Amino acid sequence: MLSVPRLEASQGLRQEKLQKLCDYIHECSSNHQLVDVGEAAFVTALNIMSATLFSIDCAQFNSDSTQELKETTRAIIKVMTTFNLVDLFPTLKPIDPQRIMHKSRSCVGQIYSILEDRINQRLKISAASTDYVQKNDLLEALLDYSQSKPSEFPKEHIKHLLLDLFVGGTDTTAVTVEWVMTNIIRCPQVMLKARNELWDVVGRNNEVKESDISRLPYLQSVIKETFRFHPTGPLLIPRKAEVDTEINGYIIPKNSQILVNIWAIGRDSSIWSNPDSFDPDRFLRREIDVKGQHFELIPFGSGKRMCPGYPLATRMVPLIVATMIHNFEWKPEKGMKPEEMDISEKFGGALKKVVPLKAFPISLKVQSTPIEP
């Protein structure tokens, strides 16, 4: 699903979801309504993921069910990363003193219910029709494999795999987009520069496509600076030492759990000049990528076990941000100056904003020349 050929073949699907996002922002702009940027990004990311997995959309803008799904997804991530006394004192497991297992079963059970419905519907449709046309999605591939090798990959395993993809591929993207938009709304000159680059490269009235991203170095710098300043996974995914290992004179005992604090690396003044300032230009002056080779910036980890979603995330985040700023100016809520916008962080597995970003989109379709700040 995440191979380059498959991603190239599914560009049209993502473009369709981005057009729905653009239409929604236009509607809000026409009605002078605030946009909950994080939720809009979540709906878009979730529908891209669900269309890839099941060939359907799972979310709608301004929907109570979508809000519930987002809260459930975030609750799963929070439960997974909460300190649990049971890890230190296994004898407490039957008691579950912090109710973490109870919360986990409840949250995961809600997502499992959705996934089981999708699986059962697909099996029912394929069994009932003699001229059933197979879907070109991951669920179809997994069901085919499960039916051909049931002992090796039973159907029960499908929902576990889909859960990982469903949860891991949506909220992290939405959180990153929300941080990008927060920072560029706080810095109007950054938004202006990114938009003018889009107008120069893509054009005023053309859709932004994935093939354009490589020709937008400033937009890529904005994304990288957000990865540095507000990394979605500030401690990455925990690792474990397979053997006793010595690093810089320290002995890491076998089976130690290891957390890499990339939030602290991104704020280290010995690595970055003015680390507490949002400055995308720093990446125009330095050749640094996020592929895991430059250890001062590893939002996806590094090596063979780096985030498998890297190829998709590095397409989705720039595309969603570009769609949001290409033909829209964004203003904070009434009575608030851009520099007064809250950038407080809340750690819960993913580094979220304490105060969700809500802003007014202003359509620029009628403009004929780049605006001045």
C-alpha positions as MATLAB code, in Angstrom:
seq = 'MLSVPRLEASQGLRQEKLQKLCDYIHECSSNHQLVDVGEAAFVTALNIMSATLFSIDCAQFNSDSTQELKETTRAIIKVMTTFNLVDLFPTLKPIDPQRIMHKSRSCVGQIYSILEDRINQRLKISAASTDYVQKNDLLEALLDYSQSKPSEFPKEHIKHLLLDLFVGGTDTTAVTVEWVMTNIIRCPQVMLKARNELWDVVGRNNEVKESDISRLPYLQSVIKETFRFHPTGPLLIPRKAEVDTEINGYIIPKNSQILVNIWAIGRDSSIWSNPDSFDPDRFLRREIDVKGQHFELIPFGSGKRMCPGYPLATRMVPLIVATMIHNFEWKPEKGMKPEEMDISEKFGGALKKVVPLKAFPISLKVQSTPIEP';
ca = [
       0.000    0.000    0.000;
       2.863    2.362    0.836;
       5.184    1.430   -2.024;
       6.036    4.170   -4.502;
       4.269    2.478   -7.474;
       1.057    2.026   -5.466;
       1.173    5.613   -4.213;
       1.728    6.875   -7.746;
      -1.260    4.851   -8.952;
      -3.548    6.227   -6.212;
      -2.815    9.937   -6.726;
      -6.264   10.522   -8.182;
      -7.899    9.240   -5.011;
      -6.008   11.715   -2.832;
      -6.702   14.544   -5.281;
     -10.415   13.838   -4.961;
     -10.274   14.150   -1.149;
      -8.271   17.379   -1.401;
     -10.905   18.840   -3.716;
     -13.552   18.063   -1.092;
     -11.408   19.877    1.479;
     -11.077   22.873   -0.839;
     -14.853   22.940   -1.432;
     -15.486   22.818    2.305;
     -13.118   25.737    2.977;
     -14.780   27.740    0.175;
     -18.161   27.101    1.779;
     -16.911   28.287    5.167;
     -15.341   31.342    3.555;
     -18.605   32.235    1.799;
     -20.530   31.866    5.069;
     -17.873   33.681    7.143;
     -17.489   30.615    9.352;
     -14.519   29.553   11.433;
     -12.727   26.394   10.323;
     -11.470   23.931   12.907;
      -8.223   23.294   11.032;
      -7.282   20.151   12.954;
     -10.663   18.550   12.357;
     -10.690   19.486    8.654;
      -7.239   17.920    8.277;
      -8.368   14.846   10.244;
     -11.388   14.304    7.981;
      -9.215   14.622    4.877;
      -6.481   12.304    6.189;
      -9.026    9.763    7.451;
     -10.896    9.674    4.138;
      -7.652    9.257    2.201;
      -6.750    6.353    4.473;
     -10.219    4.761    4.490;
     -10.543    5.032    0.705;
      -7.177    3.274    0.399;
      -8.230    0.588    2.874;
     -11.935    0.114    2.033;
     -12.723    2.257   -1.060;
     -15.174    4.407    0.941;
     -15.177    7.613    2.990;
     -15.497    7.232    6.766;
     -15.853   10.879    7.781;
     -17.723   14.059    6.954;
     -16.961   17.690    7.731;
     -18.858   19.120   10.721;
     -20.181   15.709   11.719;
     -20.783   14.531   15.299;
     -19.815   10.982   14.319;
     -16.522   12.247   12.870;
     -15.780   14.176   16.053;
     -16.468   11.029   18.075;
     -14.200    8.994   15.809;
     -11.406   11.555   16.184;
     -11.737   11.523   19.977;
     -11.699    7.706   20.002;
      -8.590    7.600   17.812;
      -6.787   10.081   20.051;
      -7.915    8.192   23.149;
      -6.291    5.009   21.788;
      -2.986    6.822   21.250;
      -3.195    8.390   24.713;
      -3.906    5.054   26.401;
      -1.019    3.418   24.537;
       1.447    6.026   25.802;
       0.202    6.519   29.376;
       2.547    5.454   32.183;
       1.151    2.204   33.566;
       2.002    0.888   37.030;
       1.295   -2.626   35.769;
       4.474   -2.440   33.649;
       6.506   -2.070   36.861;
       4.359   -4.288   39.083;
       2.827   -7.105   36.949;
       0.979   -8.514   39.969;
      -1.349   -5.490   39.713;
      -2.562   -6.540   36.266;
      -5.814   -8.204   37.471;
      -6.658   -5.040   39.436;
      -5.867   -2.572   36.609;
      -5.444    0.271   39.153;
      -5.418    3.085   36.578;
      -8.216    1.513   34.501;
      -5.907    1.664   31.487;
      -6.843   -1.797   30.190;
     -10.520   -0.975   30.647;
     -10.155    2.247   28.651;
      -8.096    0.464   26.014;
     -10.709   -2.258   25.484;
     -13.448    0.343   25.223;
     -11.661    2.579   22.692;
     -10.199   -0.217   20.577;
     -13.540   -2.012   20.657;
     -15.234    0.970   18.973;
     -12.739    0.947   16.100;
     -12.872   -2.855   15.848;
     -16.632   -2.617   15.449;
     -16.217   -0.322   12.439;
     -13.533   -2.532   10.899;
     -15.501   -5.746   11.433;
     -18.511   -4.170    9.737;
     -16.388   -3.304    6.695;
     -14.880   -6.803    6.543;
     -18.223   -8.569    6.926;
     -19.919   -6.333    4.356;
     -17.212   -7.059    1.813;
     -17.428  -10.826    2.430;
     -21.224  -10.744    2.208;
     -21.216   -8.816   -1.078;
     -18.566  -11.013   -2.691;
     -20.362  -14.215   -1.610;
     -23.787  -13.053   -2.789;
     -22.757  -12.026   -6.303;
     -21.543  -14.310   -9.073;
     -20.201  -11.372  -11.100;
     -18.542   -9.576   -8.189;
     -15.820   -7.164   -9.324;
     -12.915   -7.022   -6.915;
     -12.023   -3.690   -5.320;
      -8.549   -2.275   -5.793;
      -7.901   -1.675   -2.099;
      -5.959   -3.172    0.795;
      -8.940   -4.972    2.350;
      -9.472   -6.958   -0.854;
      -5.807   -7.948   -0.944;
      -5.825   -9.018    2.707;
      -9.022  -11.043    2.327;
      -7.608  -12.813   -0.737;
      -4.442  -13.680    1.135;
      -6.345  -14.810    4.236;
      -8.619  -17.086    2.194;
      -5.661  -18.616    0.357;
      -3.623  -19.161    3.555;
      -6.089  -19.198    6.480;
      -3.697  -20.921    8.886;
      -0.922  -18.432    8.163;
      -3.073  -15.284    8.171;
      -6.530  -15.829    9.731;
      -9.280  -13.282    9.148;
      -9.034  -12.156   12.776;
      -5.569  -10.734   12.045;
      -6.916   -8.413    9.362;
      -8.661   -6.078   11.768;
      -5.535   -5.821   13.934;
      -3.450   -4.735   10.948;
      -6.152   -2.329    9.753;
      -6.359   -0.809   13.245;
      -2.646    0.073   13.160;
      -3.008    1.732    9.764;
      -6.306    3.423   10.624;
      -5.040    4.989   13.851;
      -1.406    5.572   12.923;
      -2.078    7.185    9.561;
      -4.703    9.776   10.443;
      -4.223   11.658   13.709;
      -0.482   12.220   13.266;
      -1.097   13.811    9.865;
      -3.890   16.013   11.217;
      -1.799   17.147   14.192;
       1.138   18.051   11.933;
      -1.074   20.060    9.563;
      -2.611   21.905   12.513;
       0.853   22.891   13.793;
       1.980   24.008   10.322;
      -1.092   26.206    9.904;
      -0.758   27.612   13.430;
       2.810   28.707   12.808;
       2.220   30.264    9.397;
      -0.891   32.130   10.568;
       1.209   33.487   13.443;
       3.847   34.529   10.861;
       1.951   36.209    7.960;
       5.188   36.793    6.047;
       5.821   33.022    5.980;
       2.320   32.372    4.645;
       2.752   35.068    2.003;
       6.064   33.639    0.849;
       4.692   30.074    0.700;
       1.600   31.188   -1.218;
       3.537   33.260   -3.723;
       5.772   30.253   -4.359;
       2.650   28.203   -5.075;
       1.322   30.848   -7.440;
       4.660   31.048   -9.273;
       5.094   27.281   -9.631;
       1.526   25.954   -9.834;
      -0.414   28.996  -11.006;
      -3.342   30.845   -9.510;
      -6.185   28.683  -10.790;
      -4.545   25.275  -11.129;
      -4.861   22.448   -8.617;
      -1.810   21.622   -6.526;
      -0.649   18.114   -7.422;
       1.823   15.719   -5.868;
       4.216   16.238   -8.762;
       4.430   19.923   -7.762;
       5.730   19.280   -4.244;
       9.346   18.682   -5.301;
       9.301   22.106   -6.994;
       8.221   23.931   -3.831;
      11.388   24.214   -1.706;
      10.008   26.906    0.601;
       6.849   24.934    1.384;
       9.030   21.915    2.127;
      11.135   24.101    4.437;
       7.979   25.165    6.295;
       7.046   21.502    6.820;
      10.574   20.618    8.003;
      10.622   23.529   10.423;
       7.333   22.302   11.878;
       8.785   18.795   12.274;
      11.668   20.398   14.199;
       9.627   22.867   16.258;
       6.587   20.702   17.053;
       7.386   17.033   16.254;
       4.168   15.018   16.255;
       5.856   12.059   17.968;
       8.240   13.827   20.394;
       9.685   10.541   21.735;
       9.273    8.497   18.535;
       8.185    4.867   18.975;
       9.872    3.071   21.924;
      12.777    0.751   21.089;
      14.372   -2.060   23.069;
      18.055   -2.967   23.314;
      18.582   -6.524   22.088;
      22.009   -6.819   23.756;
      24.099   -4.824   26.237;
      25.303   -1.816   24.265;
      27.799    0.936   25.037;
      27.069    4.437   23.700;
      29.343    7.365   24.558;
      30.589    5.593   27.680;
      27.098    4.643   28.888;
      26.025    1.003   29.144;
      22.506    0.366   27.840;
      21.467   -2.966   29.439;
      19.802   -5.640   27.376;
      15.988   -5.294   27.182;
      16.092   -1.626   28.239;
      13.324    0.432   26.713;
      14.780    3.365   24.796;
      13.051    6.654   24.009;
      14.589    9.168   21.597;
      13.680   12.720   22.611;
      13.530   14.423   19.225;
      11.635   17.352   20.786;
      14.762   18.152   22.832;
      17.022   17.630   19.809;
      14.929   20.143   17.872;
      15.320   22.742   20.649;
      19.068   22.193   21.181;
      20.921   25.499   20.752;
      24.170   23.672   19.995;
      22.533   22.279   16.847;
      20.075   25.014   15.849;
      20.457   28.795   15.911;
      17.507   30.524   17.624;
      15.824   27.157   18.278;
      12.734   28.723   19.884;
      11.918   30.747   16.754;
       9.908   29.480   13.788;
      12.292   30.061   10.873;
      11.737   27.969    7.699;
      14.596   29.804    5.971;
      17.081   27.773    8.024;
      16.330   24.786    5.766;
      17.057   26.816    2.652;
      20.515   27.469    4.071;
      21.174   23.853    5.167;
      20.777   20.601    3.235;
      18.773   18.530    5.718;
      16.074   15.984    4.882;
      13.744   13.847    7.011;
      14.718   10.450    5.568;
      16.567    9.387    8.717;
      20.089   10.225    7.562;
      20.411   13.603    9.306;
      20.009   12.787   12.992;
      19.235   16.366   14.011;
      15.868   15.942   12.244;
      14.341   12.452   12.398;
      10.549   12.905   12.834;
       9.997    9.465   11.255;
      12.863    7.740   13.049;
      15.748    6.159   11.178;
      16.997    2.866    9.814;
      15.064   -0.265    8.908;
      12.444    0.391   11.595;
      11.624    3.986   10.727;
       7.970    4.890   10.285;
       6.502    2.861    7.387;
       4.062    5.709    6.729;
       6.868    8.065    5.696;
       6.181    7.853    1.911;
       2.495    8.677    2.392;
       2.944   11.326    5.108;
       5.489   13.282    3.064;
       2.887   13.497    0.309;
      -0.206   14.177    2.386;
       1.057   16.893    4.738;
       2.437   19.253    2.043;
      -0.618   18.662   -0.155;
      -3.139   19.438    2.585;
      -1.220   22.562    3.660;
      -0.809   23.707    0.052;
      -4.543   23.216   -0.570;
      -5.346   25.328    2.489;
      -3.119   28.287    1.577;
      -3.136   28.222   -2.232;
      -6.275   30.315   -2.642;
      -7.099   31.288    0.930;
      -5.851   33.862    3.363;
      -6.287   32.824    7.007;
      -7.095   35.095    9.919;
      -7.278   34.273   13.660;
     -10.513   34.408   15.592;
     -11.959   37.896   15.966;
     -10.168   40.129   18.415;
      -6.928   38.133   18.315;
      -3.670   39.230   16.761;
      -1.638   36.572   14.919;
       1.261   36.784   17.371;
      -1.174   36.219   20.268;
      -2.233   32.780   19.016;
      -1.638   30.019   21.543;
       1.153   27.535   20.763;
       1.047   25.598   24.043;
       1.785   21.895   23.608;
       0.044   18.902   25.160;
       1.796   15.551   25.164;
      -0.344   12.463   24.790;
       1.546   10.170   22.462;
       1.264   12.857   19.817;
       2.228   16.458   20.506;
      -1.100   18.262   20.227;
      -2.128   21.878   20.653;
      -3.692   22.707   23.999;
      -6.065   25.114   22.233;
      -7.393   23.771   18.887;
      -6.714   26.039   15.917;
      -9.810   27.780   14.576;
      -9.408   30.439   11.902;
     -11.347   32.357    9.243;
     -10.536   31.474    5.609;
     -10.762   34.319    3.104;
     -11.044   33.280   -0.527;
      -8.502   34.877   -2.860;
     -10.081   33.649   -6.081;
     -11.028   37.205   -7.090;
      -7.479   38.478   -6.601;
      -5.350   38.839   -9.711;
      -1.977   39.669   -8.132;
      -0.144   38.372   -5.045;
      -1.342   40.150   -1.908;
       0.907   42.097    0.365;
       0.983   41.336    4.110;
];
